[in-house]
Structure formats: structure tokens, C-alpha cells
Amino acid sequence: MSVRDRAVHLSVIVPVRDGAERLPAHLEALRAFTAAQPRGAELILIDDASQSPAARLLADFGHATAGVTVLRNDPNRGKGFSVARGMQSAHGSYRVFLDADLAYPVDEITKIVHELETGSDVAVACRVLPESRYLMSPSFIHYLYTRHLMSRVFNLAVRLALLPGILDTQAGLKGFTARASELIFPRLTIAGFGFDVELLYVARKHGLKVTQQAVHYRYDDEPTTVRFVADAVGMLEDLARIRWNDWRGRYD
């Protein structure tokens, strides 16, 4: 019996952009996790215009693996667009997205689903809760004094301007009930990284219960300062766009 022939309890949505060298191991981990679920589960991969061989790996994996759907964007549309597309294609009672690099190990999905099953409409990973744990190379320690500080300043701006009480808007592991997903994602307008803030703003605007969950997280890569600053500037522009959209009634 295929996942389409039974009720889907959990949908796992993963946007993918290149990364062919790590894909086989990560795809296998995702497949094993969804296959091991005691209730129906599906895996939806959104190929955001990856180049070959990543695109070929994803297509072959989708064709060969039961319970897996691969959607392709052409051209590249951004993480926000990809996640929204996957969410709107999902069938699960609970729908979780996470990053393709598996910086959050697949077992962390279970924590998010538990929050949804016990009354939350939206559950988000929070890397700054005291119970959260980081695994990183010693070479990244200076991250704690540079990029981490910059990200906390950005999050402070988000909390002051739009989302009081949300400590970590940008964590790449978030879950939604089907109802919350169907309310939030059709209203989104931001295709880039600012979509995390927008979706949480829409959730709060509609009175949904948002829970923050401590997680284990692994740093395998560190963005360059130039890229980080460029992303931060873009996200500040997104904050203004969210406020403007709300004023125009876009999220009603």
C-alpha cells in the first residue's frame, strides 16, 4: 500500500539546492525516518533548480522510492517559495520542514511533531533555549563572537518590530498542523529567507498557538561575513515589507 492510499499523519518537506556530495547520505536518512514512522508519512523534496548531478540524484530518488515526491522549480525561486510549494502539496495532518543539510538531525522532527500533537498550531526549533545543544568544529568558535552576535541583533529587531517573544525566527526546522499550514502558506509573499518571519507573523496575527522547542543542532558550515551582511540587509527590507503587507490587509 502506498502512502497515497492511506491517511498521511506526517509530511516532511525539504527544500534542496545542489549539494550533490552530501545528498545520498541525507536522502537515505530522510527515507529511513519516514519509513520508520508508525503512521503514514510522506517525504516531499523541492528541487530549487539544482544543477546536475544533484538534480539527477533527486529525480532518481523520487522515481525509485515509495512515499517520496520530488517537485522541481525552474528557474530558482528561493527557499521561501520552495517551502510554501511543498507545504501546499502536502497531505499530512502534521507538516514539518527542515533544511537539506540536516543540521537538525532527523530525530529532532519527533520533538516538533510532539508539540503539534499536544496542542500547538505551530512548533519551531529554538537554538537559544538553555536546553538546546550545539555541535560545531573548534574552527567555528569565533562564530559565537561575530555571526552569532549579529544574528541576535537581527532577532532583537524582529522581536521589537514584529514578533515579541519569538527568540529564534530563522531556525530551519518548523512544524504546522494541516489547518495552520493551509492558513499561513497561501498568504506568504516573501520567497527568500525572510519568509520565516512572515509565516510567524501571519500565525500570530490569526491567533495560532506558537511553541518554541529546544533542539540539537550541528554547525557544518559558516557563511562568509559578506554573505551574512547581505542576507541581514535583505531581511531588514523584508521586515518593512511585512509591515506594509499587513497595513494593506494582505494577511487578513
Sine and cosine of phi, psi and omega as CSV:
sin_phi,cos_phi,sin_psi,cos_psi,sin_omega,cos_omega
0.00,0.00,0.78,-0.62,0.00,-1.00
-0.99,0.14,0.28,-0.96,0.01,-1.00
-0.88,0.47,-0.43,0.90,0.00,-1.00
-0.96,0.27,-0.31,0.95,-0.06,-1.00
-1.00,-0.02,0.04,1.00,0.00,-1.00
-0.64,-0.77,0.24,-0.97,0.01,-1.00
-0.88,0.47,0.69,-0.72,0.02,-1.00
-0.99,-0.12,0.89,-0.45,0.02,-1.00
-0.99,0.14,-0.67,0.74,-0.11,-0.99
-0.74,-0.67,0.77,-0.64,0.18,-0.98
-0.93,-0.36,0.78,-0.62,0.07,-1.00
-0.94,-0.33,0.86,-0.50,-0.09,-1.00
-0.92,-0.39,0.79,-0.61,-0.08,-1.00
-0.73,-0.69,0.93,-0.37,0.13,-0.99
-0.97,0.22,0.66,-0.75,-0.08,-1.00
-0.75,-0.66,0.72,-0.70,0.10,-1.00
-0.69,-0.72,0.98,-0.19,0.02,-1.00
0.89,0.47,-0.56,-0.83,-0.03,-1.00
0.97,0.25,0.60,0.80,-0.10,-1.00
-0.86,0.52,-0.51,0.86,-0.08,-1.00
-0.92,0.40,-0.48,0.88,-0.02,-1.00
-0.98,-0.21,-0.24,0.97,-0.15,-0.99
-0.84,0.55,-0.74,0.67,-0.08,-1.00
-0.82,0.58,-0.72,0.69,-0.01,-1.00
-0.92,0.40,-0.65,0.76,-0.03,-1.00
-0.94,0.33,-0.63,0.78,0.04,-1.00
-0.90,0.43,-0.64,0.77,0.03,-1.00
-0.91,0.42,-0.64,0.77,0.04,-1.00
-0.89,0.45,-0.66,0.75,0.02,-1.00
-0.92,0.39,-0.66,0.75,0.01,-1.00
-0.89,0.46,-0.71,0.70,-0.03,-1.00
-0.90,0.44,-0.64,0.77,0.00,-1.00
-0.90,0.44,-0.76,0.65,-0.04,-1.00
-0.92,0.39,-0.61,0.79,0.00,-1.00
-0.91,0.41,-0.47,0.88,-0.05,-1.00
-0.99,0.11,-0.10,1.00,-0.04,-1.00
-0.92,0.38,0.69,-0.72,-0.04,-1.00
-0.94,0.33,-0.33,0.94,0.05,-1.00
-0.87,-0.50,0.26,-0.97,-0.12,-0.99
-0.81,0.59,0.72,-0.69,0.01,-1.00
-0.66,-0.75,0.53,-0.85,0.07,-1.00
-0.77,-0.64,0.45,-0.89,0.05,-1.00
-0.87,-0.48,0.84,-0.54,0.01,-1.00
-0.89,-0.45,0.89,-0.46,0.01,-1.00
-0.96,-0.28,0.76,-0.64,0.04,-1.00
-0.93,-0.36,0.94,-0.33,0.01,-1.00
-0.99,0.13,0.96,-0.28,-0.08,-1.00
-1.00,0.03,0.91,0.41,0.04,-1.00
0.86,0.51,0.68,0.73,0.09,-1.00
-0.89,0.46,0.48,-0.88,0.11,-0.99
-1.00,0.07,0.32,-0.95,0.12,-0.99
-0.92,0.38,0.62,-0.79,0.20,0.98
-1.00,-0.01,-0.09,1.00,-0.03,-1.00
-0.87,0.49,-0.67,0.74,0.00,-1.00
-0.88,0.48,-0.64,0.77,0.00,-1.00
-0.93,0.36,-0.65,0.76,0.04,-1.00
-0.86,0.51,-0.69,0.72,-0.03,-1.00
-0.92,0.40,-0.71,0.70,0.00,-1.00
-0.88,0.47,-0.71,0.71,-0.01,-1.00
-0.90,0.43,-0.65,0.76,0.00,-1.00
-0.89,0.45,-0.68,0.74,0.02,-1.00
-0.89,0.45,-0.65,0.76,-0.01,-1.00
-0.94,0.34,-0.53,0.85,-0.15,-0.99
-1.00,-0.08,-0.19,0.98,-0.20,-0.98
-0.88,-0.48,0.83,-0.56,0.04,-1.00
-0.92,0.40,0.58,-0.82,0.05,-1.00
0.98,0.22,0.20,0.98,-0.02,-1.00
-0.88,-0.47,0.73,-0.69,0.11,-0.99
-0.87,-0.49,0.74,-0.67,0.08,-1.00
-0.91,-0.42,0.85,-0.52,0.07,-1.00
-0.94,-0.34,0.66,-0.75,-0.03,-1.00
-0.89,-0.47,0.75,-0.66,0.17,-0.99
-1.00,-0.05,0.70,-0.71,0.06,-1.00
-0.50,-0.87,0.97,-0.24,0.23,0.97
-1.00,0.08,-0.13,-0.99,0.07,-1.00
-0.84,0.55,0.74,-0.68,-0.06,-1.00
-0.88,-0.48,-0.16,0.99,0.02,-1.00
0.98,-0.19,0.36,-0.93,-0.07,-1.00
-0.90,0.44,-0.68,0.73,-0.02,-1.00
-0.87,0.49,-0.72,0.69,0.04,-1.00
-0.87,0.48,-0.69,0.73,-0.05,-1.00
-0.90,0.44,-0.71,0.70,0.01,-1.00
-0.89,0.45,-0.70,0.71,0.01,-1.00
-0.88,0.47,-0.64,0.77,0.03,-1.00
-0.89,0.45,-0.70,0.71,0.02,-1.00
-0.90,0.44,-0.68,0.74,0.01,-1.00
-0.88,0.47,-0.65,0.76,-0.04,-1.00
-0.98,0.21,-0.17,0.98,0.10,-1.00
-0.99,-0.13,-0.13,0.99,-0.11,-0.99
-0.98,0.21,0.38,-0.92,0.00,-1.00
-0.88,-0.48,-0.07,1.00,-0.15,-0.99
-0.96,0.28,0.48,-0.88,0.16,-0.99
-0.91,0.42,-0.50,0.87,0.07,-1.00
-0.79,-0.62,0.66,-0.75,-0.13,-0.99
-0.72,-0.69,0.85,-0.53,-0.09,-1.00
-0.83,-0.56,0.72,-0.70,0.15,-0.99
-0.91,-0.41,0.54,-0.84,0.09,-1.00
-0.53,-0.85,0.30,-0.95,-0.06,-1.00
-0.97,0.26,0.52,-0.85,-0.08,-1.00
-0.93,0.36,-0.33,0.94,0.00,-1.00
-0.98,0.21,-0.06,1.00,0.00,-1.00
0.80,0.59,0.63,0.77,0.14,-0.99
-0.86,0.51,-0.47,0.88,0.19,-0.98
-0.98,-0.19,0.93,-0.37,0.00,-1.00
-0.82,0.58,0.51,-0.86,-0.12,-0.99
-0.85,0.52,-0.48,0.88,0.01,-1.00
-0.90,0.43,-0.35,0.94,0.04,-1.00
-0.92,0.39,-0.37,0.93,0.06,-1.00
-0.85,0.53,-0.60,0.80,-0.04,-1.00
-0.87,0.50,-0.60,0.80,0.03,-1.00
-0.90,0.44,-0.67,0.74,-0.01,-1.00
-0.91,0.41,-0.70,0.72,-0.01,-1.00
-0.89,0.45,-0.63,0.78,0.02,-1.00
-0.86,0.51,-0.67,0.74,0.03,-1.00
-0.88,0.47,-0.63,0.78,0.01,-1.00
-0.94,0.35,-0.63,0.78,-0.02,-1.00
-0.94,0.35,-0.34,0.94,-0.07,-1.00
-0.94,-0.33,0.39,0.92,0.22,-0.98
0.86,-0.52,-0.16,0.99,0.02,-1.00
-0.99,0.12,0.57,-0.82,0.12,-0.99
-1.00,0.08,-0.59,0.80,0.00,-1.00
-0.71,-0.70,0.71,-0.70,0.05,-1.00
-0.78,-0.63,0.77,-0.63,-0.09,-1.00
-0.80,-0.60,0.63,-0.78,0.12,-0.99
-0.91,0.42,0.61,-0.80,0.03,-1.00
-0.73,-0.68,0.94,-0.33,-0.09,-1.00
-0.98,0.20,-0.16,0.99,-0.08,-1.00
-0.96,-0.28,0.06,1.00,0.13,-0.99
-0.93,0.37,0.53,-0.85,-0.05,-1.00
-0.85,0.53,-0.48,0.88,-0.04,-1.00
-0.99,0.15,-0.20,0.98,-0.01,-1.00
-0.95,0.33,0.47,-0.88,-0.04,-1.00
-0.75,-0.66,0.68,-0.73,0.01,-1.00
-0.94,-0.34,0.59,-0.81,0.19,-0.98
-0.83,-0.55,0.86,-0.51,-0.03,-1.00
-0.54,-0.84,0.38,-0.92,0.09,-1.00
-0.93,0.36,0.58,-0.81,0.07,-1.00
-0.83,0.56,-0.43,0.90,-0.01,-1.00
-0.93,0.38,-0.25,0.97,-0.01,-1.00
-0.99,-0.13,0.08,1.00,-0.08,-1.00
-0.84,0.54,-0.59,0.81,-0.01,-1.00
-0.91,0.42,-0.26,0.97,0.11,-0.99
-0.82,0.57,-0.61,0.79,-0.06,-1.00
-0.89,0.45,-0.37,0.93,-0.05,-1.00
-0.97,-0.25,-0.17,0.99,-0.04,-1.00
-0.86,-0.51,-0.99,0.14,-0.07,-1.00
-0.88,0.48,-0.65,0.76,0.00,-1.00
-0.88,0.47,-0.68,0.73,0.03,-1.00
-0.88,0.48,-0.69,0.72,0.02,-1.00
-0.89,0.46,-0.64,0.77,0.00,-1.00
-0.92,0.39,-0.57,0.82,0.03,-1.00
-0.93,0.36,-0.58,0.81,0.07,-1.00
-0.90,0.44,-0.68,0.73,0.04,-1.00
-0.88,0.47,-0.70,0.72,-0.02,-1.00
-0.91,0.42,-0.55,0.83,0.08,-1.00
-0.88,0.48,-0.68,0.74,0.04,-1.00
-0.88,0.48,-0.65,0.76,0.02,-1.00
-0.90,0.44,-0.70,0.71,-0.03,-1.00
-0.91,0.42,-0.63,0.78,-0.01,-1.00
-0.95,0.32,-0.61,0.79,-0.12,-0.99
-1.00,0.03,-0.60,0.80,-0.21,-0.98
-0.68,-0.73,-0.62,0.78,-0.22,-0.97
-0.74,-0.67,0.94,0.34,0.05,-1.00
-0.85,0.52,0.72,-0.69,0.06,-1.00
1.00,-0.05,-0.25,0.97,0.05,-1.00
-1.00,0.01,0.92,-0.39,-0.17,-0.98
-1.00,0.09,-0.36,0.93,-0.10,-0.99
-0.51,-0.86,1.00,0.03,-0.08,-1.00
-0.97,0.24,-0.42,0.91,-0.21,-0.98
-0.99,-0.12,0.04,1.00,0.01,-1.00
-0.87,0.50,0.71,-0.71,-0.10,-1.00
-1.00,0.03,0.62,0.78,0.07,-1.00
-0.58,-0.81,0.94,-0.34,-0.04,-1.00
-0.59,-0.81,0.53,-0.85,-0.01,-1.00
-0.74,-0.67,0.40,-0.92,-0.11,-0.99
-0.57,-0.82,0.58,-0.81,0.25,-0.97
-0.93,0.36,0.30,-0.96,0.03,-1.00
-0.85,0.52,-0.67,0.74,-0.02,-1.00
-0.89,0.46,-0.70,0.71,0.01,-1.00
-0.90,0.44,-0.68,0.73,0.01,-1.00
-0.86,0.50,-0.70,0.72,-0.05,-1.00
-0.95,0.32,-0.38,0.93,0.08,-1.00
-0.99,0.14,-0.67,0.74,-0.16,-0.99
-0.99,0.17,-0.81,0.58,-0.28,-0.96
-0.93,0.36,-0.54,0.84,0.09,-1.00
-0.92,0.40,-0.28,0.96,-0.03,-1.00
-1.00,-0.02,-0.14,0.99,-0.10,-1.00
-0.97,0.25,0.55,-0.83,-0.02,-1.00
-0.83,-0.56,-0.20,0.98,-0.12,-0.99
-0.98,-0.21,0.84,-0.54,-0.06,-1.00
-1.00,0.00,-0.33,0.94,-0.06,-1.00
-1.00,-0.04,-0.38,-0.92,-0.13,-0.99
-0.93,0.36,-0.35,0.94,0.05,-1.00
-0.92,0.38,-0.11,0.99,-0.02,-1.00
-0.89,0.45,-0.47,0.88,0.03,-1.00
-0.86,0.50,-0.71,0.71,0.02,-1.00
-0.91,0.42,-0.68,0.73,-0.03,-1.00
-0.88,0.47,-0.70,0.71,-0.05,-1.00
-0.92,0.40,-0.61,0.79,0.04,-1.00
-0.93,0.36,-0.57,0.82,0.04,-1.00
-0.90,0.43,-0.68,0.73,0.03,-1.00
-0.89,0.45,-0.67,0.74,0.02,-1.00
-0.86,0.51,-0.73,0.68,0.01,-1.00
-0.90,0.43,-0.67,0.74,-0.03,-1.00
-0.85,0.52,-0.57,0.82,-0.03,-1.00
-1.00,-0.09,0.22,0.98,0.12,-0.99
0.96,0.29,0.39,0.92,0.02,-1.00
-0.97,0.23,0.53,-0.85,0.03,-1.00
-0.99,0.14,0.88,-0.48,-0.01,-1.00
-0.94,-0.35,0.83,-0.56,0.00,-1.00
-0.92,-0.39,0.64,-0.77,0.05,-1.00
-0.97,-0.25,0.75,-0.66,-0.13,-0.99
-0.86,-0.50,0.77,-0.63,0.11,-0.99
-0.91,0.42,0.58,-0.82,-0.08,-1.00
-0.62,-0.78,0.24,-0.97,0.24,-0.97
-0.99,-0.12,0.65,-0.76,-0.13,-0.99
-0.61,-0.79,0.60,-0.80,-0.04,-1.00
-0.85,-0.53,0.79,-0.61,0.12,-0.99
-1.00,-0.04,0.92,-0.39,0.08,-1.00
-0.95,-0.31,-0.22,0.98,-0.11,-0.99
-0.51,-0.86,0.46,-0.89,0.02,-1.00
-0.77,-0.64,0.80,-0.59,0.02,-1.00
-0.93,0.37,0.50,-0.87,0.10,-1.00
-0.92,0.38,0.40,-0.92,0.02,-1.00
-0.87,0.49,-0.65,0.76,-0.02,-1.00
-0.87,0.49,-0.73,0.69,-0.01,-1.00
-0.92,0.40,-0.65,0.76,-0.02,-1.00
-0.88,0.47,-0.71,0.70,0.00,-1.00
-0.90,0.44,-0.68,0.73,0.02,-1.00
-0.88,0.48,-0.69,0.73,0.03,-1.00
-0.89,0.45,-0.65,0.76,-0.02,-1.00
-0.90,0.44,-0.66,0.75,0.04,-1.00
-0.89,0.45,-0.69,0.72,0.03,-1.00
-0.88,0.48,-0.63,0.78,-0.01,-1.00
-0.95,0.32,-0.55,0.84,0.10,-1.00
-0.90,0.44,-0.62,0.79,0.10,-1.00
-0.89,0.45,-0.61,0.80,0.03,-1.00
-0.90,0.43,-0.57,0.82,0.03,-1.00
-0.87,0.49,-0.68,0.74,0.04,-1.00
-0.91,0.42,-0.61,0.80,0.01,-1.00
-0.91,0.41,-0.64,0.76,0.03,-1.00
-0.88,0.47,-0.71,0.71,0.02,-1.00
-0.88,0.47,-0.66,0.75,0.02,-1.00
-0.91,0.42,-0.70,0.72,0.03,-1.00
-0.86,0.51,-0.67,0.74,0.00,-1.00
-0.90,0.43,-0.67,0.74,0.01,-1.00
-0.87,0.49,-0.56,0.83,0.00,-1.00
-0.99,0.11,-0.05,1.00,0.01,-1.00
0.99,0.12,0.29,0.96,-0.07,-1.00
-0.90,0.44,-0.47,0.88,-0.10,-1.00
-0.99,-0.16,0.07,1.00,-0.02,-1.00
-0.93,0.38,0.00,0.00,0.00,0.00
